[in-house]
Amino acid sequence: MHRIFLTKSSLLERPTVIQDKKAHYLSSVLRCKAGDQIIVTDENGFSNTAKILSSSKKLVTIEITGDYIINTESGLDIILVQGLLKGEKMDIIVQKATELGVTAIMPVVTERSQMRETRKHPRWKKIAEEASRQSGRTRVPVIQEACPFNEIFNAPGLTTVKGVIFWEQGGEKLSAVINKLSSVRKICLFIGPEGGFSEKEAILASEKGFLTATLGTRILRAETAAISAVSVIQFALGDLGS
């Protein structure tokens, strides 16, 4: 069955009305029609089956028919702190990190960020929702607004989280770092922009209690580093290796 994300408040309506872009997606892209069954998931990850009562490009009406039990979320809560990148690189990271199961992405402006500000936050939220739907996830990652690097350590929920900053100029082997974090169920991964983190930023993260690690001797593109780091951590501590 096809899946769509809706807000919990909209699902309380009887019948539930879907409008605009999501209605167009169901009726024109997925070719859903009256009588078809779909899955609807709210922002808390709860899913229901629903029957389409009527369908048009601008308005789709559905009736909730029952609960739908599915668990595709990792038991490891991964927060990706990503140095802001130019062009479509951030789009790629948001899409692939979502598919790999991250729960939040926090873009940060660093000393070496070639982009200092952006208006792409709504675009990244849309990409995350599409990637969640495509990959069968029951949750859409939280995409934060970009902020300066030094402010990220005061972000709600991040002050007590353990994690790793990846720095190409030094640090422990990733295998050693993973052993130290083997018991954590929530982890924060810091990936730099083009040019990586500065020494000052690496030291600051270390002072805040984050471990410093490398991804090997080869220099990886920022988007490659993000995807690799999330994949390895998800394999070692999450559900890719289960």
C-alpha positions as a Python dict, from the first residue, in 0.01 Angstrom:
ca = {
    (1, 'M'): (0, 0, 0),
    (2, 'H'): (107, 358, -61),
    (3, 'R'): (201, 569, 242),
    (4, 'I'): (157, 937, 324),
    (5, 'F'): (248, 1151, 627),
    (6, 'L'): (-24, 1364, 786),
    (7, 'T'): (-46, 1561, 1109),
    (8, 'K'): (-209, 1402, 1411),
    (9, 'S'): (-460, 1688, 1429),
    (10, 'S'): (-576, 1634, 1070),
    (11, 'L'): (-626, 1262, 1137),
    (12, 'L'): (-872, 1347, 1415),
    (13, 'E'): (-1110, 1486, 1155),
    (14, 'R'): (-1384, 1251, 1035),
    (15, 'P'): (-1363, 1206, 744),
    (16, 'T'): (-1002, 1318, 695),
    (17, 'V'): (-945, 1569, 416),
    (18, 'I'): (-612, 1589, 232),
    (19, 'Q'): (-550, 1900, 22),
    (20, 'D'): (-310, 2069, -219),
    (21, 'K'): (30, 1906, -284),
    (22, 'K'): (-41, 1586, -94),
    (23, 'A'): (-376, 1548, -265),
    (24, 'H'): (-203, 1599, -600),
    (25, 'Y'): (61, 1341, -506),
    (26, 'L'): (-202, 1080, -421),
    (27, 'S'): (-434, 1141, -715),
    (28, 'S'): (-196, 1238, -996),
    (29, 'V'): (138, 1078, -908),
    (30, 'L'): (23, 758, -735),
    (31, 'R'): (-304, 743, -934),
    (32, 'C'): (-503, 659, -622),
    (33, 'K'): (-880, 651, -665),
    (34, 'A'): (-1191, 598, -457),
    (35, 'G'): (-1186, 258, -292),
    (36, 'D'): (-807, 227, -274),
    (37, 'Q'): (-637, 153, 59),
    (38, 'I'): (-341, 360, 184),
    (39, 'I'): (-134, 394, 502),
    (40, 'V'): (-128, 727, 688),
    (41, 'T'): (137, 806, 949),
    (42, 'D'): (144, 1099, 1193),
    (43, 'E'): (440, 1295, 1328),
    (44, 'N'): (468, 1060, 1627),
    (45, 'G'): (516, 755, 1408),
    (46, 'F'): (169, 603, 1458),
    (47, 'S'): (21, 451, 1143),
    (48, 'N'): (-331, 366, 1031),
    (49, 'T'): (-487, 206, 728),
    (50, 'A'): (-733, 426, 542),
    (51, 'K'): (-979, 396, 254),
    (52, 'I'): (-1002, 669, -10),
    (53, 'L'): (-1361, 795, -36),
    (54, 'S'): (-1301, 1050, -312),
    (55, 'S'): (-998, 1167, -507),
    (56, 'S'): (-913, 1475, -715),
    (57, 'K'): (-601, 1680, -783),
    (58, 'K'): (-685, 1931, -509),
    (59, 'L'): (-883, 1725, -258),
    (60, 'V'): (-869, 1367, -135),
    (61, 'T'): (-1105, 1241, 134),
    (62, 'I'): (-1016, 931, 337),
    (63, 'E'): (-1171, 719, 609),
    (64, 'I'): (-951, 565, 880),
    (65, 'T'): (-1016, 190, 885),
    (66, 'G'): (-775, 55, 1148),
    (67, 'D'): (-432, 50, 1309),
    (68, 'Y'): (-125, -44, 1110),
    (69, 'I'): (162, -186, 1314),
    (70, 'I'): (505, -141, 1160),
    (71, 'N'): (851, -86, 1307),
    (72, 'T'): (1118, 36, 1067),
    (73, 'E'): (1297, 274, 1304),
    (74, 'S'): (1642, 203, 1443),
    (75, 'G'): (1691, 159, 1814),
    (76, 'L'): (1981, 402, 1786),
    (77, 'D'): (1898, 772, 1793),
    (78, 'I'): (2143, 943, 1554),
    (79, 'I'): (2176, 1322, 1538),
    (80, 'L'): (2380, 1443, 1241),
    (81, 'V'): (2548, 1781, 1288),
    (82, 'Q'): (2649, 1878, 936),
    (83, 'G'): (2868, 2169, 831),
    (84, 'L'): (2667, 2373, 581),
    (85, 'L'): (2749, 2283, 221),
    (86, 'K'): (2690, 2463, -106),
    (87, 'G'): (2488, 2352, -407),
    (88, 'E'): (2293, 2028, -392),
    (89, 'K'): (2529, 1853, -151),
    (90, 'M'): (2307, 1922, 150),
    (91, 'D'): (2008, 1786, -44),
    (92, 'I'): (2197, 1459, -95),
    (93, 'I'): (2296, 1435, 271),
    (94, 'V'): (1942, 1503, 395),
    (95, 'Q'): (1802, 1240, 159),
    (96, 'K'): (2057, 966, 225),
    (97, 'A'): (2087, 1027, 600),
    (98, 'T'): (1708, 1003, 624),
    (99, 'E'): (1709, 671, 438),
    (100, 'L'): (1981, 547, 675),
    (101, 'G'): (1766, 626, 979),
    (102, 'V'): (1891, 948, 1142),
    (103, 'T'): (1644, 1116, 1375),
    (104, 'A'): (1765, 1474, 1335),
    (105, 'I'): (1990, 1683, 1111),
    (106, 'M'): (2142, 2006, 1242),
    (107, 'P'): (2315, 2222, 977),
    (108, 'V'): (2589, 2444, 1123),
    (109, 'V'): (2790, 2734, 987),
    (110, 'T'): (3159, 2668, 1052),
    (111, 'E'): (3480, 2865, 998),
    (112, 'R'): (3535, 2697, 662),
    (113, 'S'): (3175, 2687, 540),
    (114, 'Q'): (3160, 2836, 192),
    (115, 'M'): (2789, 2904, 247),
    (116, 'R'): (2708, 3132, 542),
    (117, 'E'): (2328, 3140, 519),
    (118, 'T'): (2052, 2956, 341),
    (119, 'R'): (1681, 2965, 266),
    (120, 'K'): (1665, 2594, 190),
    (121, 'H'): (1521, 2479, 524),
    (122, 'P'): (1169, 2418, 380),
    (123, 'R'): (1325, 2229, 88),
    (124, 'W'): (1524, 2004, 321),
    (125, 'K'): (1213, 1927, 527),
    (126, 'K'): (1033, 1825, 208),
    (127, 'I'): (1325, 1606, 99),
    (128, 'A'): (1332, 1438, 441),
    (129, 'E'): (959, 1362, 424),
    (130, 'E'): (988, 1221, 72),
    (131, 'A'): (1288, 1008, 170),
    (132, 'S'): (1105, 879, 480),
    (133, 'R'): (805, 783, 271),
    (134, 'Q'): (1019, 616, 3),
    (135, 'S'): (1221, 417, 255),
    (136, 'G'): (921, 305, 457),
    (137, 'R'): (1008, 495, 773),
    (138, 'T'): (744, 582, 1029),
    (139, 'R'): (917, 904, 1136),
    (140, 'V'): (1045, 1205, 948),
    (141, 'P'): (1377, 1336, 1085),
    (142, 'V'): (1373, 1678, 1248),
    (143, 'I'): (1555, 1925, 1023),
    (144, 'Q'): (1682, 2221, 1225),
    (145, 'E'): (1750, 2571, 1100),
    (146, 'A'): (2119, 2642, 1035),
    (147, 'C'): (2307, 2799, 1325),
    (148, 'P'): (2668, 2893, 1413),
    (149, 'F'): (2890, 2600, 1514),
    (150, 'N'): (2956, 2718, 1869),
    (151, 'E'): (2582, 2751, 1941),
    (152, 'I'): (2506, 2387, 1866),
    (153, 'F'): (2639, 2273, 2203),
    (154, 'N'): (2357, 2460, 2378),
    (155, 'A'): (2087, 2301, 2164),
    (156, 'P'): (1806, 2136, 2366),
    (157, 'G'): (1872, 1767, 2417),
    (158, 'L'): (2233, 1786, 2301),
    (159, 'T'): (2408, 1886, 2622),
    (160, 'T'): (2408, 1532, 2762),
    (161, 'V'): (2449, 1338, 2436),
    (162, 'K'): (2770, 1149, 2363),
    (163, 'G'): (2916, 1152, 2017),
    (164, 'V'): (3197, 1189, 1768),
    (165, 'I'): (3350, 1470, 1568),
    (166, 'F'): (3518, 1346, 1253),
    (167, 'W'): (3839, 1536, 1182),
    (168, 'E'): (4078, 1446, 901),
    (169, 'Q'): (4378, 1595, 1083),
    (170, 'G'): (4373, 1358, 1376),
    (171, 'G'): (4180, 1143, 1618),
    (172, 'E'): (4131, 782, 1715),
    (173, 'K'): (4043, 500, 1481),
    (174, 'L'): (3670, 470, 1441),
    (175, 'S'): (3675, 111, 1571),
    (176, 'A'): (3823, 229, 1902),
    (177, 'V'): (3567, 508, 1932),
    (178, 'I'): (3280, 268, 1862),
    (179, 'N'): (3399, 42, 2144),
    (180, 'K'): (3382, 338, 2384),
    (181, 'L'): (3026, 417, 2271),
    (182, 'S'): (2896, 59, 2257),
    (183, 'S'): (2633, 117, 2528),
    (184, 'V'): (2485, 445, 2402),
    (185, 'R'): (2140, 460, 2242),
    (186, 'K'): (2166, 824, 2137),
    (187, 'I'): (2467, 958, 1950),
    (188, 'C'): (2570, 1280, 1782),
    (189, 'L'): (2793, 1278, 1472),
    (190, 'F'): (2978, 1593, 1360),
    (191, 'I'): (3071, 1614, 991),
    (192, 'G'): (3255, 1916, 854),
    (193, 'P'): (3192, 2122, 539),
    (194, 'E'): (3420, 2145, 237),
    (195, 'G'): (3766, 2179, 393),
    (196, 'G'): (3662, 2012, 718),
    (197, 'F'): (3655, 2152, 1070),
    (198, 'S'): (3918, 2394, 1192),
    (199, 'E'): (4149, 2298, 1478),
    (200, 'K'): (3965, 2545, 1701),
    (201, 'E'): (3633, 2374, 1631),
    (202, 'A'): (3777, 2026, 1686),
    (203, 'I'): (3920, 2135, 2022),
    (204, 'L'): (3590, 2295, 2126),
    (205, 'A'): (3399, 1975, 2050),
    (206, 'S'): (3656, 1775, 2243),
    (207, 'E'): (3625, 2009, 2542),
    (208, 'K'): (3250, 1954, 2531),
    (209, 'G'): (3307, 1580, 2571),
    (210, 'F'): (3288, 1458, 2212),
    (211, 'L'): (3539, 1201, 2091),
    (212, 'T'): (3758, 1282, 1792),
    (213, 'A'): (3784, 1021, 1519),
    (214, 'T'): (3903, 979, 1161),
    (215, 'L'): (3744, 800, 866),
    (216, 'G'): (4078, 668, 743),
    (217, 'T'): (4375, 803, 550),
    (218, 'R'): (4185, 907, 238),
    (219, 'I'): (4024, 1250, 214),
    (220, 'L'): (3650, 1209, 160),
    (221, 'R'): (3409, 1462, 17),
    (222, 'A'): (3181, 1605, 286),
    (223, 'E'): (2874, 1428, 151),
    (224, 'T'): (3065, 1098, 128),
    (225, 'A'): (3189, 1139, 485),
    (226, 'A'): (2837, 1199, 619),
    (227, 'I'): (2688, 896, 445),
    (228, 'S'): (2985, 676, 543),
    (229, 'A'): (2982, 783, 907),
    (230, 'V'): (2608, 728, 951),
    (231, 'S'): (2629, 391, 774),
    (232, 'V'): (2917, 264, 988),
    (233, 'I'): (2760, 381, 1314),
    (234, 'Q'): (2423, 235, 1217),
    (235, 'F'): (2595, -95, 1134),
    (236, 'A'): (2802, -107, 1452),
    (237, 'L'): (2549, 26, 1704),
    (238, 'G'): (2214, 40, 1523),
    (239, 'D'): (2003, -189, 1309),
    (240, 'L'): (2206, -229, 989),
    (241, 'G'): (2416, -498, 1152),
    (242, 'S'): (2133, -682, 1325),
}
